[in-house]
Amino acid sequence: MQVSWWVELAVRSGCLDDFEKLTGEMVSSTRSERGVLAYQRFISDDGRTVYVHERYEDSDAAVAHLRTFAAIFGERYASMVERKRFAVFGDPSDELRTLLDKYGATYPPAIWSVSLLGLI
């Protein structure tokens, strides 16, 4: 089952340029990963808030991504931003929840869900 998340980050003062460079490195690294369906970053007009949207084929793909992220980028990333919100959607495995909990993730329950894939 697919899993995704939406994260709101506050960029620390003076870190936007470095964060943009780091994001480029992260995008390059993520391109070679299996199971990544969406890996998007959006920034507010004032450059203080970054919105992250990521979607994976399944929990295993998300776990593999998070392990790579933590090992290569985690420390630098954490020094440049502060997480404000982290909402996870889908049905993450226990292993994935354990990793996401370290980042302050929340898991809003689905009240209704339908897949539109294949209906077009």
Secondary structure, DSSP 8 states (H G I E B T S, - for coil): --EEEEEEEEE-TT-HHHHHHHHHHHHHHHTTSTTEEEEEEEE-TTSSEEEEEEEESSHHHHHHHHHHHHHHTHHHHHHHEEEEEEEEEE---HHHHHHHHTTT-B----S-----TT--
